[in-house]
């Protein structure tokens, strides 16, 4: 086989992904094949990522959210995701351990990457989440969280922060672990998406 990259996933990447995600060798190899079909260069651009992500949300506008998700996984900031970054993204958004998910959620909300979260950053992500909620579902939300602004106020109040305070990663993770309401408010995980992701698994 030599070092042919044409269709085989390198042993190092495979072992690393098996250690760090819940996916099996078979799943990873099958995904790698379909990844190469979609992205022969072995890398996904932000636009390609948005269109793949968009398939999970046919009735919504996930573009803004997908951009933030992409940013949070583009660990080397080169504007593309390689297969490893892509699989870690899938793992984190669908089945990572609670602390891993919260570390990822922190990087999602830390829009400018400065290591803390401001109230305006929370609002930016919550607005992106709201674009993916159907108008019918928005009607079902409680009164104090049925707009991005109200939901942001509620999240910020749960953390006990003043308007111009900042939230550190530790405060974010500990606060969210201690309060299930925060977790529900900061994430977008409708059952439909989970089911669609399961269907798409090879």
ROMI-342279 format. One record per residue: residue in one letter; x, y, z of N, C-alpha, C, O in turn. Coordinates in steps of 0.001 Angstrom, whole numbers, plus 524288, in hexadecimal, padded with zeros to 5 digits. Layout:
N
AXYZXYZXYZXYZ
...
//
This chain:
202
X803247FB478000080000800008000080350804FC80000801BA808F07FDC6
X807DB804CF8027680B2F8096F8029D8086980DF48053D8056D80D2F808EE
X80963812AF80357806E981723805E4802898196E8028F8018881E22802B5
X7FFF7816177FF927FBBB817FA7FC2C7F76681A757FF6D7F5978183580346
X7F5C981F197FDD47F1A8821DE800B77EC6E821197FE1E7E878823207FFF3
X7EC5E81E2A7F9D27E7AF81E297F6877E2D181C717F9697DEB781EE37F8D3
X7E323818467FC8B7DE2E8169D7FED27DE96814C18045F7DA9E81379806C2
X7E34981490806877E3CD8126080BC37E4F6816AC80FAF7E7D081A6480E9C
X7E2AA81606814367E37F819BA818717E87D8181E81B3D7E93B8137F81C57
X7EBEF81BD681C697F0DC81A5181EE87EFD8817F0824417EC318196F82701
X7F32681435825AA7F2808114D82A877F2908150782F3B7EF8D81461832EC
X7F60E818F582F097F67A81C9C833757F15981F948343D7EF61820058389A
X7EF368219F82FDF7EA5A824AE830517E5EB821258321A7E2B5822A883559
X7E5C781C6F82FF37E1B1818B7831617E1E58178D8373F7DDE9817BF839EE
X7E69781656839337E71A8150E83ECA7E5B5819BB8422E7E31D8193184631
X7E77681E4E840887E66A82310843787E08482416843CB7DE7782569847F0
X7DDD28237183F567D8328246E83F467D53382056842677D1428218B844DF
X7D71B81B71842497D4738176A845667D50C8187E84B3D7D1858176E84E54
X7D99581AA184CB27DA7281BEE8522E7D71182081853E77D5148209585847
X7D66F8244E850707D3FB82938851FB7CE40829C78508A7CBBF82D9D85203
X7CC21825FB84DAA7C68E8263B84C577C428820E084D6B7C6E181D2D84ED7
X7BF068208A84CB67BC6881B9084DC97BBC58184E848D97B9388143B848F3
X7BE1781A168447C7BD338177883F837C0B4812AB83EDA7C51881285840D0
X7BEB080EC383C127C1A9809F383B2E7C53480A9A8366C7C4A580E448335C
X7C8D8806F4835E67CC6180712831677C948806C682C4B7CA7D8098382888
X7C5458036B82C347C216802D58277A7BF6E807FD826127BF81809A982190
X7BD1280A7C82A077BA6380F798290F7BE3D81384826FB7BD248163E8232D
X7C2C1813DE829867C69D817D8828017C886816F2822717C91981AA781F70
X7C98481203821107CB6C810DD81BC67C7368120C817B47C85A8142D8138C
X7C254810A7818EF7BE0D811B48153A7BD4D81793814967BC6E8197A81041
X7BDA381A76818F27BD0F8201C818AA7C17982297815907C0B582660812B3
X7C62582058816357CAA58227D8136B7C9D9821F980D857CB098258D80A89
X7C7CA81D6580BE27C6BC81C9E8064D7C2DC820B08044D7C3B58230B80032
X7BE90821878073A7BAAE825428054C7BCC382AD7805C27BB5F82E37802A1
X7C00F82BCC809A07C285830EF80A307C5DE832258055B7C5B38367880344
X7C8E482E45803A37CC4282F157FF117C91182FD17FA147CA9A832BD7F696
X7C49582D1F7F9CA7C13082DD77F5397BF438337D7F4F17BF5B835F77F0D2
X7BD7E8357A7F9857BB7783ADC7F9B17BFDA83ED87F94C7BF34842FC7F6F1
X7C45483D937FB9C7C8AE841527FBEA7CDB883EA47FA3E7D0DA83D227FD8F
X7CE8B83E067F5247D31683B287F3317D84783D617F5287DC2F83A977F566
X7D84F842687F68E7DD31844C67F86D7DE76842FA7FDFA7E2C5843DE7FFEB
X7DAA684069800877DB8D83EC4805F07DA6E84310809E47DB6A8426C80E8E
X7D85A8477D807FE7D70C84BBE80B917D1AE84DFB80A247D02484DFC80596
X7CEEA84FD680E087C9C08522980D277CA3A8580F80DEA7CC53859D9811DA
X7C84B85B0980A2D7C83D860B980AD17C3788623380E127C00A85EF880F08
X7C34C8671E80FC07BED9868CB812E57B9C28684880FD87B5C3866B481200
X7B9EB869A480AC07B52E869448078C7B33A8639F8072F7AE8E86295807A4
X7B6F985FF2806587B57685A63806027B32B8589780B367AF4D855BC80B5E
X7B5A085A5080F747B3B8858D8814A57AE2685ADF815697AAC38581A81768
X7AD4185FC5813C87A80286209814557A3FA85EE58114379F9885E1781313
X7A58085D1E80C927A19985A478097C7A09F854D580BCB79C32852F380BAF
X7A4B28524880DE37A3E884D37810787A07A84DFE8154E79CD084B0281636
X7A1AE851FB8185F79EC28531B81D22799138546381BCC79570852D781E8A
X79872857468177879338858DD815DD78F9F8544D814B878ADD854C381540
X791E384FD88132178E9A84B48811F778BE48492F816D4787CB846B081682
X78E4484A3E81B5D78BC784878820357873184BFA821B8783ED84A81824EC
X786FB850A881F5E782F785478820CE780288567581BF37808285B1781AB7
X77D5F8530B8192B77B00854B68143E776EC85908814EE775E785BFF81148
X77498859658198F7705D85D3881A457722C8622281D1176EF18654681EC0
X77748862DB81D987791F86748820B377D9086A0681DE177EF98689C81982
X77FBC86DF48207078423870CE81E3C788DA87022821DD789B98735782556
X78BDD86BF98210D7901686ADC824BE7953886D8E823687993686C84825E2
X795278710981F7B79A168731D81D8679D5B875C3821CF7A1FE874A582267
X79ADE8794A824C979DCC87C31828CB79FEA8787182CE77A465878E582E97
X79CA3874BA82E7E79E56870F88327B7A2C286D938305E7A69F86C968330D
X7A21E86BCC82B7B7A62B8687C829107AB6586B55828D07AF80868F18298C
X7AB4187068827CA7B01E873718279B7B2D98736A82CE97B79F872F382D3B
X7AFB7873EC831177B1FC873D8836597B40786E65837B77B82E86DD483A13
X7B10C86A6B836337B2D58650B837337B7FE8641C834537BBB1861F683684
X7B829865BE82F6C7BCE58651482C447C185867C982EE87C5B68658282F82
X7C0AC86CB58307A7C4E586FB18330C7C6E486CD4837DC7CB9986CA2838D2
X7C34686A9983AE67C4E78682683FCF7C7FD8631C83EF07CAD78616584269
X7C771860B983A537CA5985BDD839417CF1285CA0835C27D2538591F83549
X7CF7A8611A833577D3FC8622F82FF97D8838639D833907D9FB8682B8340A
X7DAB585F98836187DE568608683A697E34886362838B27E5938664A83BC3
X7E4F186295833CE7E9A786559832237E85A86A3F82EEA7EBCE86C9C82C8C
X7E35786BB982EDC7E18D8709282C477E36C87121826A47E4E087563824F3
X7E36086CC3823BA7E52186D3381E427E08986D9081A737E14586D6B815B3
X7DBC386E0B81C987D73586EAF8192B7D52D8699E816D97D19C869AE8139F
X7D76E86535818797D56C8601E816BA7D57785C5A81B587D81F85D4181F40
X7D2798581F81AD67D2A8853E481EB57D4D384F1781C027D31B84DB6817BC
X7D89A84C8681E7C7DA468478481C5A7D6C68433E81EAB7D34C84459821CD
X7D7BA83E6B81D1B7D43A83A3381EC47D3FA839C7824B87CFD0838EF826F9
X7D88583A60827387D8B0839D382CEA7D57183E1882F927D26183CF88331B
X7D61C842FD82DDF7D3158474D8302D7CD398466D82F357C9F5847918328D
X7CBFF8446582A977C68E84373829187C40A83F4C82C9A7BFA383FF982E6C
X7C6DE83B0082D887C4B5836C2830C27C42C838888366E7C059837428390C
X7C80783B788384C7C7A683D7C83DA17C2DC8411083E117C0268410E84209
X7C1DD8441B839F37BD4184785839E37B8448444783A427B4C08458383D4D
X7B7FE84026837297B35F83CBF8374E7B2B083A5D83CB67AE6383A3483EDC
X7B70B8388683ED87B6E2835EB843F37B508839B08482F7B1938386E84B49
X7B76083E50848437B6178421D84C587B06E843D584C167ADDE8448185019
X7AE798448C847477A92D846A4846DB7A51684267847617A07A8439C84805
X7A6A283D71847217A2A083959847797A339835C584C3379F648336284DDD
X7A7F18355384E6B7A83583189852A67AD01831D6856157AE7B82DF08587A
X7AF7583652856647B40D836C7859C57B2928365F85F837ADF9836AA860E4
X7B684835B0862DE7B58E835AD8688A7B3C183B2A86A157B51A83EFE86782
X7B0AC83B8786E577AE9C840AD86FD97B2DC844E0870457B2228493686E52
X7B747843A9872C77BB46847C78735C7BDAB8492986E157BECF84DB786D0D
X7BE6F8453486AB67C0898464F865757BCC4849D58627D7BE5784D9885FF0
X7B7C484884862E27B3D984B9C8601E7B3D38513C8620E7B32E854E985F06
X7B48B851D5867267B4718571D869577B95A85A22867E47B92385EDE86711
X7BDCD8576A867937C29385A0D865BF7C1B585BF4860257C3358604C85EB9
X7BF398588B85CFA7BE1985A1C8579B7BA3085EA2857967BAE386270854BA
X7B61085E3885ACB7B2148626085AEE7B49D8678D85C747B33786BAA85A64
X7B86186755860197BB1486C268619E7BDDE86E8285CE37BD958733985BF8
X7C09286B2E859E37C36586D52855527BF9186F55851307C0D0872EE84E40
X7BAED86D01850FB7B6E586EE084D5E7B5208746484EED7B496877D784BA0
X7B43C87522854057B24D87A2E855F17B6A187E538564F7B58A8830285642
X7BB8187C91856AD7BFDC88054856EA7C11C88210851567C4FD8806684F08
X7BDC18856B84F3A7BDE4886C9849AD7C32888921848127C534887DD843E8
X7C55F88C9284B627CA4888F15849CC7CF2088C1284B897D38888DBB84A90
X7CE428879184E287D2AB8843184F8B7D64F88672853AC7DAE488502853E4
X7D44988A08857067D7CE88C7285AD87D7CE889AA860227DA3C88B85863D9
X7D514885388607D7D548882278654F7D10C88372869427D0C2880F386D5B
X7CDBA887518681D7C93B8886686B7E7C47588969868027C4F088A7C86358
X7BFDC8890986A6C7BAFA889EB8678C7B86888EE0869A57B7FB88F9E86E61
X7B6B88923A866197B3D0896E7867A57AE07895FC866817AC9389256863B9
X7AACF8995B868B37A527898DD867D87A3D38997A8620B7A054896D78600F
X7A6A389CFB85F517A56B89DC8859BE7A6D6898EB856887A455897D385293
X7AADA896008583A7AC3289125855787A7EB88D13856437A68F88A37852A5
X7A5CC88CD385B0B7A1728893385C0E79CE888A908586A79A858871F8560C
X79BC488F9B858027976A8913F854AA7986688FB484EF8794CF88DFB84C47
X79D358904F84D2679E7788EFF847B379D598893A8468979B12887F28427F
X79EF7885C784A1679E0C880268493A7984187EDA849CF7961E87BD2846BF
X795B88812584DBB790228800F84E8C78CF8881DC849CC7893487F488484A
X78E788863F8477378BBC88802842B878C688840883E4B788BE8830583B59
X79116881CD83DDA7920A87DCF839D578EBC878EF83AEB78CB48767F8374E
X78E388778C83FF178B018730084165785448740983FF7782958709683DF5
X7836E878D28410677DF887A1183FF277CAB879AD83A217783A87883838B4
X7808887AA5836CB77F8787A2C8312A77E558748682FA377C348738682B71
X77FB3870DC8330B77ECE86B54831CD779D7869398345A77856864C283367
X7775686C60837897728886A8983A2176DE786C31836C276D77870BC8353E
X76A848688A8359F7660B869D98324E7625B86D87835477621586D5283A12
X75F83870E98326975BE387498834FB757FB871C98388475682873D383C9D
X7564A86D11836EA7528986A1A83A2A7550D868B383F68752958690684385
X75A0E8671F83F2675CBB86598843FE75DD586A578477575DB8869F584C40
X75EE586ECD844FD75FD6873918481575AF5874E084B4B75B5B8769884FC4
X756548740A848F5751698752384BBF750E1871D7850B174E3B8735F85467
X7537286D46850B1752F5869C285530756CA86B1E8599675679868EA85DD9
X75A6386EBA8588C75E498701285C8975BD58735D860DF758348765C85FE3
X75DD4872CD865B775BD287618869FE75CA187BE3868C27603187D52865DD
X7594687F2F86AFD7596B884D6869E575EAA8876186AFE7603588B178685A
X7616D8855686EF37664E888068706A76B068861F86D4176F7B8877386E79
X769FF882FD8692A76E648814F865DC76CD4880B58602576F5587DD685D36
X768A58837485E92766B9882AF85932768F08869A8553B76720886DE850C9
X76CE3889A4856E276FE288CD285323775AA88C1A8548E776E288AAF858FC
X7793E88D12850D977ECD88C81852217806289002856B87838288E7085A05
X77E32894CD856E977F9A8987185B1F77DD38965C86071780C3896828643F
X778EE89468860A7776EF89258865A977A0D88D918675D77B5188CF286BF6
X77B4688A308639077E3388578864F4783A6886EA866EB785928849786AA9
X7861E88AB38646E78B4C88C738661C78B1388EA686BAB78E6A88D7186EE8
X78717891E586CC0786618940B87211785FA88FA08760F7884A88FD787A44
X782FD88BA38749F78207887458783878723884488794878854882EE87DBD
X78A178834C8751A78F1988084875B8792BB883BC879357950F881B287CE3
X7932C888B887802796CB88C2D87ADD7954588C7E880A0798A188C9988410
X7901588CA7881A378E3088CEC8870A78F7B887E388A01790DF8880A88E9A
X78F0088368887507905B87E6D889D87960A87E6488B967975787C3288FA9
X79970880DA8887879EF988109889F67A0068854E88E047A463885BF88FFE
X79C188886888F3E79CB488C81893297A059890DA8916C7A331893128949A
X7A0468921288C617A3E7895F588A477A13489B298893779C9789B5B887DE
X7A43D89F6C889DD7A2528A498888457A3368A528882677A6218A2258800D
X7A0A48A915880107A0DC8A9B887A5C7A65F8A9D08781C7A7588A77487409
X7AA038AC8687AB77AF328ACF78785A7B3258A91E87AA07B7D58A993879A7
X7B13B8A54D87DAE7B4B88A13887FBA7B66589D8C87B5C7B42589D808771C
X7BA6989A7887C8A7BC3989668878E87BBD38912587BAD7BBE7890D788079
X7BB6788D11878937BAD8887C687AA57BFAF884AE879177C10B884788747C
X7C2538824087CEE7C6E587F0487B9B7C5138798287A367C0978781387B31
X7C89787677877EC7C7268711B876747C59486DF587B437C1C386B0987B1E
X7C88286E8A87F827C74C86B938843F7C1E486D058865B7BEDB86997887D1
X7C0B38721A886837BB8A873D3888587B73F871B5884CB7B31D8700E8869B
X7B84E871CB87FB97B47886FF387BE67B35786A2587CBC7AED18688787CF2
X7B7828670587D347B6CF8615787DC47B45186009883077B09A85CFE88347
X7B65E862598873C7B43C8612088C757AE99862F288CF87AB528602C88F23
X7AD76867A988AF47A820869BE88B4B7A447866648884A79FE68657788A0D
X7A5F786492883B67A27986171880717A1B985BFF882BB79D6E859D78828F
X7A5F2859C7884E27A5808548E887537A1D4854DD88C0D79F058512588D39
X7A1E48595188EBA79ED8859D58938D7992585B4A89272795D485AE5895E8
X7980785CF388DB0792C085ECC88C94790DE85CDA887417925D85EE68832B
X78D97858E38876D78BB9856708828F788D585A5187F01788BC859AA87A3E
X7867785E6788165783A28624387E3A787568650F87A7F785F28662587606
X78C188663B87C5D78FDC868FB879047910B8659387446791188676F86FD7
X792008608C875497935985CF68710B78F2385D0F86CD17905085D4E86829
X78A4985CDC86E7D785FE85CE186AB2785EC862018679B784C686204862F0
X787248665286A36786C986B6C867AF78B4D86C81863F078AAD86F6C8602A
X78FDE86A28864F97946186B81861B8794EC867FC85CF5797DC869398595C
X792188639485CE679317860098588A78E7785FA8854DA78A0C8611785619
X78FB685DA78504178B8885C9D84C8378BEC856DF84B2478F3485550847FE
X78891853BC84D82788E884E1884CA77838C84BBD84BFB781F88487D84F27
X780BA84D3E8480577B9684ADF8477577C09845158463177FCD84352843C8
X778138422E847E47780F83C8B84704778A083B458413977B458378783FC3
X7761A83E6E83DF17762F83D6D8385177BC183D098363E77CFB839B083303
X77F148408183826784738409B8362F7874083B9D837CA78A128393D834B3
X7866C83A1083CAD788F98354383E80787478309F83B2378A7382D4E839B4
X7824183077839EC7805082C26836BB782A582C5283141784188284A82F13
X782FE8310282F0F785388318E829CA78AEE82FE4829B478CB482D67825FE
X78DD08314982DD67935982FDD82E04793D9829EE82E517973C8279B82BD2
X7906C827858316C79084821C2831B678F7F81F5282C6D7921581B9082AE5
X78BB18217C829A078A6581F648246678F0481FDD820B278FDF81C7B81D62
X791FF8241A82147796448250581D9D79AFF8219E81EC379E7F8212681B80
X79B2081F3B8236579FAB81C03824BA79FEA817618210679BEB814F681FE1
X7A4918162381F267A504811C381B657A3C680C9781DF37A3F58088781B62
//
